[in-house]
C-alpha cells in the first residue's frame, strides 16, 4: 500500500510540475503581453510557489512513513485487515 501511495504521489507531483511550468513559461507571459491582463499572473505565480512548498511538506510526511510505519499503519488499515508483514 505504501508503494501505491508513493507512486501516486510522485505521479501527481510530476503532473503538477509540468502544469505549473507550462503556465509559468507559456501562459503567463502571453497574458502579460496583453494590456488588459497586465499584472494578472503574479498572483498565480505566488500560488505555484505556495503549492510547491505544500507538496514538499507532503513529501516530508510521506518519507516519514517509510521510517516509522507504526505512526500511519493504524490509520491506513482502519477498516481493513492488517497485512501479515506488519
HELIX and SHEET records of a PDB file:
HELIX    1   1 UNK A    2  UNK A   22  1                                  21    
HELIX    2   2 UNK A   23  UNK A   27  3                                   5    
HELIX    3   3 UNK A   28  UNK A   33  1                                   6    
HELIX    4   4 UNK A   35  UNK A   37  5                                   3    
HELIX    5   5 UNK A   41  UNK A   67  1                                  27    
HELIX    6   6 UNK A   69  UNK A   76  1                                   8    
END                                                                             
